[in-house]
Amino acid sequence: MKRKLPVSVRNGLKRLGTDLKNARLRRRLKMITIADRAGISRETLAKIQKGDPGVSMGSYASVILALGLGTGWMALADIFNDKMGQALDEERIPQRARDYKA
């Protein structure tokens, strides 16, 4: 049974696909050029540009890099940017340790 993705995830992937397509068009690059640079088929690139959730994250990342859009997305889940996780960790520290100031 195939799991249905939340609407926000589907919409986010469609938006990402459209943004990647627009980035390619602004650079006046053919699909085959980006597909070759990303190491994927033209068909997979077409799926990415439509926001297909069945395409691997690695393929999306390869297209992002092939377009020269950088690596900023790699810090998306960095623990130093995870304010909620930091707050939860802080709650788990015993009160004595939290009150201690060096």
C-alpha positions as CSV (number, residue, x, y, z in Angstrom):
1,M,0.0,0.0,0.0
2,K,1.4,3.4,-1.0
3,R,1.5,6.0,1.7
4,K,-0.1,9.3,0.9
5,L,2.2,12.3,1.5
6,P,0.9,15.3,3.4
7,V,-0.3,18.1,1.2
8,S,2.4,20.5,2.5
9,V,5.1,18.0,1.4
10,R,3.6,17.5,-2.1
11,N,3.2,21.3,-2.5
12,G,6.7,21.9,-1.3
13,L,8.1,19.4,-3.8
14,K,6.1,20.9,-6.6
15,R,7.4,24.4,-5.7
16,L,11.0,23.0,-5.6
17,G,10.5,21.4,-9.0
18,T,9.2,24.6,-10.5
19,D,12.0,26.6,-8.9
20,L,14.6,24.2,-10.3
21,K,13.0,24.4,-13.8
22,N,13.0,28.2,-13.6
23,A,16.7,28.2,-12.5
24,R,17.5,26.0,-15.5
25,L,15.6,28.2,-17.9
26,R,17.2,31.4,-16.6
27,R,20.6,29.9,-17.2
28,R,19.4,29.0,-20.7
29,L,20.5,25.4,-20.2
30,K,18.9,22.4,-21.9
31,M,17.5,19.6,-19.8
32,I,20.0,17.1,-21.2
33,T,22.8,19.4,-20.1
34,I,21.6,19.5,-16.5
35,A,20.7,15.8,-16.5
36,D,24.3,14.9,-17.7
37,R,25.9,17.2,-15.1
38,A,23.7,15.7,-12.3
39,G,24.3,12.1,-13.5
40,I,20.6,11.4,-14.1
41,S,18.4,10.7,-17.1
42,R,16.4,13.5,-18.8
43,E,13.3,11.6,-17.7
44,T,14.3,11.8,-14.1
45,L,15.0,15.5,-14.5
46,A,11.5,16.0,-16.0
47,K,10.0,14.2,-12.9
48,I,12.1,16.5,-10.6
49,Q,10.8,19.6,-12.4
50,K,7.3,18.3,-11.7
51,G,8.0,17.7,-8.0
52,D,7.7,13.9,-8.2
53,P,8.1,12.5,-4.6
54,G,9.2,9.2,-6.0
55,V,12.6,10.6,-7.1
56,S,15.4,10.2,-4.7
57,M,16.7,13.0,-2.6
58,G,20.1,12.4,-4.0
59,S,18.8,13.2,-7.5
60,Y,17.2,16.4,-6.3
61,A,20.5,17.3,-4.6
62,S,22.5,16.6,-7.7
63,V,20.3,18.9,-9.8
64,I,20.6,21.6,-7.2
65,L,24.4,21.3,-7.4
66,A,24.4,21.0,-11.3
67,L,22.6,24.3,-11.4
68,G,25.2,26.0,-9.2
69,L,22.7,26.7,-6.5
70,G,25.1,25.9,-3.7
71,T,25.1,23.6,-0.7
72,G,23.1,25.8,1.8
73,W,20.3,23.2,1.9
74,M,22.8,20.8,3.5
75,A,22.6,22.7,6.8
76,L,18.8,22.4,6.9
77,A,18.8,19.9,9.7
78,D,22.0,21.0,11.4
79,I,21.7,20.5,15.1
80,F,22.9,24.1,15.7
81,N,19.9,25.3,13.8
82,D,17.4,23.1,15.6
83,K,16.0,25.4,18.3
84,M,13.3,22.9,19.3
85,G,15.8,20.1,19.8
86,Q,18.1,22.4,21.8
87,A,15.2,23.3,24.0
88,L,14.3,19.7,24.6
89,D,17.9,18.8,25.4
90,E,18.0,21.7,27.9
91,E,14.9,20.3,29.6
92,R,16.6,16.9,30.0
93,I,19.6,18.4,31.8
94,P,19.2,18.1,35.6
95,Q,18.3,21.4,37.3
96,R,21.6,21.4,39.3
97,A,23.7,21.3,36.0
98,R,21.5,24.0,34.4
99,D,22.0,26.3,37.4
100,Y,25.8,25.8,37.4
101,K,27.6,28.7,35.9
102,A,31.4,28.4,35.3
